[in-house]
Amino acid sequence: MLNADQERDAMAVRFAQLAAAAGQIALDLLSRSEIISREKIDRSPVTEADERIEAFLINELARLLPGVPVIAEEAMSRGEAVGTGDAFLLIDPIDGTREFVAKSSEFTINIALIEQKRPITGVIFAPKKSRIWFAGATAYAVDASAGVALAPADNWRRLSVGLEIPERLHALVSKSHMDEETLRYLSQFRNLEVCPLGSSLKFCLLAEGYGDFYPRFGPTMEWDTAAGDAILRAAGGVVLDSEGSPLVYGKSEKFYRNGAFVAWRNPLMFQTATFS
């Protein structure tokens, strides 16, 4: 659908603008004295912010990419089935809802475009951190405020991961979903610093070179990972499944659930680790 690198980069900017606008919804609701959440069937929380941001993004993306199917977290949780073709969109309106409810800064708004089972364009916006990451063929990071126009391109930081392998590795791990499999995987590294972090910010920090890998053995959905995967890939990193192959998208037969994966800043690093 997007035939040239320039088209992918231009679409990434449009996604970034939409995410920044949606961020104002999040901050408006976050200003309330109490954030009300309820439990979904899968026992994960959902708030008014999840639903309002998702509705806003679905409407805007329908105008931007008419006819392209949208897979959105809250719609899927309500059982609204959507078919996908070679191209479709993934939306996570609030990634890190628990962090949002706790009024932490570690929640994000994620949008990704998938073509031929791979994420080709993505954006992650952290409204409380005033930081946005976006990528088409090229990955960028820039300071950005919710509800404000994106800064001119001169202010964007182009992201390109380094290929060095440091003596001391930094593992970014889930703050809310640490499990025994992850601990076993981490135990094979002798000189390691473990950094717990919420939401898809882990992908962003890898793309900026502030971590080395992110292992995830617990369940995730495609909308949790697609935007971060797009950004990390564009920066030169990789997200690999348990077979050592790039993570694929459009797994409708699995209800868009991912298996275990490890995201690496440097694609050469995974050759030194054993997936268990």
C-alpha positions as CSV (number, residue, x, y, z in Angstrom):
1,M,0.0,0.0,0.0
2,L,2.8,2.4,0.9
3,N,5.3,1.9,-2.0
4,A,8.2,4.2,-1.1
5,D,10.2,5.0,2.0
6,Q,9.1,8.6,1.7
7,E,5.4,7.5,1.9
8,R,6.1,5.4,5.0
9,D,7.9,8.3,6.6
10,A,5.1,10.7,5.7
11,M,2.5,8.3,7.2
12,A,4.6,8.0,10.4
13,V,4.4,11.8,10.8
14,R,0.6,11.7,10.3
15,F,0.4,8.9,13.0
16,A,2.5,11.0,15.3
17,Q,0.2,14.0,14.9
18,L,-2.9,11.8,15.7
19,A,-1.2,10.3,18.7
20,A,-0.3,13.8,20.0
21,A,-3.9,14.8,19.6
22,A,-5.1,11.7,21.4
23,G,-2.7,12.4,24.2
24,Q,-4.8,15.4,25.2
25,I,-7.7,13.1,25.9
26,A,-5.5,11.1,28.2
27,L,-4.2,14.1,30.1
28,D,-7.7,15.6,30.5
29,L,-9.0,12.4,32.1
30,L,-5.8,12.0,34.1
31,S,-6.4,15.3,35.7
32,R,-9.5,14.0,37.5
33,S,-9.0,13.2,41.2
34,E,-9.7,9.5,40.7
35,I,-9.3,7.2,37.7
36,I,-12.1,4.7,37.5
37,S,-11.3,1.3,35.9
38,R,-13.2,-1.9,35.5
39,E,-12.1,-5.4,34.8
40,K,-12.4,-7.0,31.4
41,I,-13.0,-10.7,30.8
42,D,-9.3,-11.3,30.6
43,R,-9.0,-9.6,34.0
44,S,-7.0,-6.6,32.6
45,P,-8.2,-3.1,33.4
46,V,-10.0,-0.7,31.1
47,T,-10.8,3.0,31.6
48,E,-12.7,5.7,29.9
49,A,-9.5,6.9,28.5
50,D,-8.9,3.6,26.7
51,E,-12.4,3.8,25.1
52,R,-12.4,7.5,24.2
53,I,-8.9,7.4,22.7
54,E,-9.7,4.3,20.7
55,A,-12.9,5.8,19.3
56,F,-11.0,9.0,18.3
57,L,-8.2,7.1,16.6
58,I,-10.5,4.7,14.7
59,N,-12.5,7.7,13.4
60,E,-9.4,9.6,12.3
61,L,-7.6,6.6,10.8
62,A,-10.7,5.8,8.7
63,R,-10.3,9.2,7.2
64,L,-6.6,8.9,6.7
65,L,-6.6,5.3,5.3
66,P,-10.1,4.6,4.2
67,G,-10.9,0.9,3.8
68,V,-7.9,-0.3,5.8
69,P,-9.1,-2.7,8.6
70,V,-8.5,-1.6,12.1
71,I,-7.7,-4.1,14.9
72,A,-8.2,-2.2,18.2
73,E,-7.7,-3.6,21.7
74,E,-11.0,-2.5,23.3
75,A,-13.1,-3.4,20.2
76,M,-11.6,-6.8,20.2
77,S,-12.2,-7.3,23.9
78,R,-15.9,-6.7,23.2
79,G,-15.9,-9.4,20.6
80,E,-16.0,-7.2,17.5
81,A,-14.4,-9.3,14.9
82,V,-12.5,-7.6,12.1
83,G,-11.0,-9.3,9.1
84,T,-7.6,-8.4,7.9
85,G,-6.0,-8.3,4.4
86,D,-2.4,-7.7,3.4
87,A,-2.6,-4.4,5.2
88,F,-4.3,-3.4,8.4
89,L,-3.9,-1.1,11.4
90,L,-3.3,-2.0,15.1
91,I,-4.3,0.4,17.9
92,D,-3.5,0.2,21.6
93,P,-5.2,3.3,23.0
94,I,-3.5,3.1,26.4
95,D,-0.6,0.7,26.6
96,G,0.1,0.3,30.3
97,T,-3.5,0.9,31.6
98,R,-2.3,-0.1,35.1
99,E,0.3,2.7,35.0
100,F,-2.4,5.1,33.8
101,V,-4.7,4.2,36.7
102,A,-1.7,4.7,39.1
103,K,-1.1,8.1,37.4
104,S,2.4,7.0,36.5
105,S,4.2,8.5,33.4
106,E,4.8,5.0,32.0
107,F,1.8,4.6,29.7
108,T,1.7,5.2,25.9
109,I,-0.6,5.5,22.9
110,N,0.4,3.2,20.1
111,I,-0.5,3.0,16.4
112,A,1.0,0.7,13.8
113,L,0.4,-0.2,10.1
114,I,1.0,-3.8,9.1
115,E,1.8,-4.9,5.6
116,Q,2.6,-8.5,4.6
117,K,2.7,-9.5,8.3
118,R,5.3,-7.0,9.3
119,P,5.0,-3.6,11.0
120,I,6.1,-0.9,8.5
121,T,5.0,2.3,10.2
122,G,4.4,3.0,13.9
123,V,4.2,5.6,16.6
124,I,4.4,5.6,20.4
125,F,3.5,8.7,22.4
126,A,4.1,9.0,26.1
127,P,1.9,12.0,27.0
128,K,3.2,12.5,30.6
129,K,6.8,12.2,29.4
130,S,6.2,14.6,26.5
131,R,8.1,12.3,24.2
132,I,7.1,10.7,20.9
133,W,8.8,8.0,18.9
134,F,7.8,7.3,15.3
135,A,9.0,5.4,12.3
136,G,8.4,4.6,8.7
137,A,11.6,3.6,6.9
138,T,13.5,5.8,9.4
139,A,13.0,6.1,13.1
140,Y,12.9,9.3,15.1
141,A,12.3,10.6,18.6
142,V,11.3,14.1,19.5
143,D,9.9,16.0,22.5
144,A,6.2,16.6,22.0
145,S,3.3,17.9,24.1
146,A,-0.2,16.5,24.0
147,G,-2.5,18.5,21.8
148,V,0.3,20.5,20.2
149,A,1.6,20.3,16.6
150,L,4.7,18.2,16.1
151,A,7.9,20.1,16.1
152,P,9.7,20.8,12.8
153,A,11.9,18.1,11.4
154,D,15.1,19.9,12.5
155,N,14.1,19.0,16.1
156,W,13.8,15.3,15.5
157,R,16.5,12.9,16.6
158,R,17.1,10.2,14.1
159,L,17.5,6.8,15.8
160,S,20.1,4.2,14.7
161,V,21.1,1.5,17.2
162,G,24.8,0.9,17.8
163,L,26.4,-2.4,17.0
164,E,28.7,-2.5,19.9
165,I,28.3,-5.3,22.5
166,P,29.0,-3.8,26.0
167,E,30.6,-5.8,28.8
168,R,27.6,-5.0,31.0
169,L,24.2,-5.6,29.4
170,H,21.1,-3.8,30.3
171,A,17.9,-5.8,30.2
172,L,14.6,-4.0,30.1
173,V,11.8,-6.0,31.6
174,S,8.1,-5.7,32.3
175,K,7.3,-3.9,35.5
176,S,4.0,-5.7,35.9
177,H,4.6,-9.1,34.3
178,M,7.8,-10.6,35.6
179,D,7.7,-14.4,35.6
180,E,9.8,-17.5,36.2
181,E,10.6,-18.0,32.5
182,T,12.0,-14.5,32.3
183,L,14.1,-14.9,35.4
184,R,15.5,-18.2,34.0
185,Y,16.3,-16.5,30.7
186,L,18.1,-13.6,32.5
187,S,20.1,-16.0,34.7
188,Q,22.3,-17.0,31.7
189,F,23.8,-13.5,31.6
190,R,26.6,-12.9,34.2
191,N,27.1,-9.2,34.0
192,L,23.6,-7.8,33.8
193,E,21.6,-4.9,35.0
194,V,17.8,-5.4,35.0
195,C,15.6,-2.3,34.5
196,P,11.8,-2.8,35.1
197,L,9.7,-0.5,33.0
198,G,6.0,-0.2,32.1
199,S,4.3,-0.3,28.6
200,S,6.0,-0.3,25.2
201,L,8.5,2.3,26.4
202,K,11.0,-0.6,26.5
203,F,11.1,-0.8,22.7
204,C,11.6,3.0,22.5
205,L,14.6,2.9,24.9
206,L,16.2,0.1,22.9
207,A,15.8,2.1,19.7
208,E,17.4,5.1,21.5
209,G,20.3,2.9,22.6
210,Y,19.4,3.0,26.4
211,G,19.1,-0.7,26.8
212,D,20.3,-3.9,25.1
213,F,17.4,-6.4,25.1
214,Y,13.8,-6.9,26.3
215,P,12.7,-10.5,26.9
216,R,9.0,-11.2,27.2
217,F,7.7,-14.7,27.9
218,G,4.3,-13.8,29.3
219,P,1.3,-13.2,26.9
220,T,1.1,-10.1,24.8
221,M,-1.2,-9.0,22.0
222,E,-0.1,-7.7,18.6
223,W,-1.3,-4.2,19.4
224,D,1.0,-4.3,22.4
225,T,4.1,-4.8,20.3
226,A,3.5,-3.6,16.7
227,A,4.4,0.1,17.1
228,G,7.5,-0.6,19.1
229,D,8.5,-3.3,16.7
230,A,8.2,-0.9,13.8
231,I,10.3,1.7,15.6
232,L,13.0,-0.7,16.7
233,R,13.3,-2.3,13.2
234,A,13.6,1.1,11.6
235,A,16.4,2.0,14.0
236,G,18.2,-1.2,13.1
237,G,17.1,-3.6,15.9
238,V,15.1,-6.7,15.8
239,V,12.3,-8.5,17.6
240,L,12.6,-12.3,17.4
241,D,10.3,-15.1,18.3
242,S,11.3,-18.4,20.0
243,E,12.5,-19.8,16.7
244,G,14.8,-16.8,16.1
245,S,12.6,-15.4,13.4
246,P,11.2,-11.9,13.2
247,L,7.8,-11.5,15.0
248,V,4.9,-11.7,12.5
249,Y,1.5,-10.0,12.6
250,G,-2.0,-10.9,11.5
251,K,-2.3,-14.1,13.6
252,S,-6.1,-14.1,13.5
253,E,-6.2,-17.8,14.2
254,K,-4.5,-17.0,17.5
255,F,-6.8,-14.0,18.1
256,Y,-3.7,-11.8,17.5
257,R,-1.8,-13.2,20.5
258,N,2.0,-13.2,20.4
259,G,4.2,-16.0,21.7
260,A,7.4,-15.4,23.6
261,F,9.9,-13.0,22.1
262,V,13.1,-11.1,22.7
263,A,13.7,-7.6,21.3
264,W,17.3,-6.8,20.7
265,R,19.0,-3.4,20.1
266,N,21.8,-5.1,18.2
267,P,20.7,-8.0,16.0
268,L,24.1,-9.7,16.5
269,M,23.5,-10.0,20.3
270,F,20.9,-12.7,20.1
271,Q,23.5,-15.2,18.8
272,T,25.2,-15.1,22.2
273,A,22.0,-16.0,24.1
274,T,20.0,-19.2,24.5
275,F,16.2,-19.0,24.2
276,S,14.6,-21.0,27.0
